[in-house]
Amino acid sequence: MRITINHWNDKYQLRFELDRYEQTYKFDAETVSLEDVKSSAERMADDVLKCFVSMRSLLLQDTP
């Protein structure tokens, strides 16, 4: 899973990507530091991966 953090428009954008799946979270840069976003990424990674597995399962159920 690729995890990237971008900063633009006074926001940090935390992006998780795996295969065809992506989740993005935005943080206000005025109230959250880059280190806070990095820490959030580490704490969230396992749960995001589980969401990707669930998303894949849903897609496979709905695909003929």
C-alpha positions as semicolon CSV with decimal commas, in nm:
position;residue;x (nm);y (nm);z (nm)
1;M;0,000;0,000;0,000
2;R;0,135;0,340;-0,094
3;I;0,090;0,625;0,152
4;T;0,156;0,983;0,041
5;I;0,117;1,320;0,207
6;N;0,081;1,639;0,005
7;H;0,049;1,998;0,120
8;W;-0,149;2,251;-0,081
9;N;-0,425;2,507;-0,031
10;D;-0,342;2,520;0,341
11;K;-0,433;2,153;0,379
12;Y;-0,244;1,829;0,419
13;Q;-0,378;1,552;0,202
14;L;-0,314;1,201;0,332
15;R;-0,364;0,944;0,056
16;F;-0,368;0,566;0,080
17;E;-0,353;0,371;-0,249
18;L;-0,363;0,001;-0,323
19;D;-0,427;-0,143;-0,669
20;R;-0,748;0,028;-0,795
21;Y;-0,849;0,157;-0,453
22;E;-0,781;0,493;-0,294
23;Q;-0,877;0,679;0,022
24;T;-0,793;1,043;0,088
25;Y;-0,816;1,240;0,411
26;K;-0,768;1,615;0,441
27;F;-0,629;1,799;0,742
28;D;-0,625;2,174;0,807
29;A;-0,257;2,276;0,799
30;E;-0,323;2,562;1,041
31;T;-0,429;2,326;1,319
32;V;-0,237;2,005;1,239
33;S;0,137;1,959;1,183
34;L;0,305;1,735;0,928
35;E;0,419;1,511;1,214
36;D;0,057;1,480;1,331
37;V;-0,047;1,368;0,983
38;K;0,239;1,116;0,968
39;S;0,133;0,977;1,306
40;S;-0,228;0,952;1,188
41;A;-0,112;0,763;0,879
42;E;0,071;0,508;1,092
43;R;-0,227;0,459;1,324
44;M;-0,478;0,435;1,038
45;A;-0,286;0,213;0,796
46;D;-0,411;-0,126;0,921
47;D;-0,775;-0,015;0,928
48;V;-0,748;0,144;0,584
49;L;-0,607;-0,182;0,448
50;K;-0,907;-0,366;0,594
51;C;-1,136;-0,115;0,422
52;F;-0,963;-0,186;0,091
53;V;-1,026;-0,558;0,140
54;S;-1,392;-0,483;0,210
55;M;-1,413;-0,255;-0,094
56;R;-1,266;-0,529;-0,313
57;S;-1,514;-0,781;-0,177
58;L;-1,805;-0,549;-0,254
59;L;-1,678;-0,491;-0,605
60;L;-1,636;-0,862;-0,672
61;Q;-1,988;-0,933;-0,545
62;D;-2,133;-0,672;-0,777
63;T;-1,927;-0,759;-1,086
64;P;-2,069;-1,018;-1,326
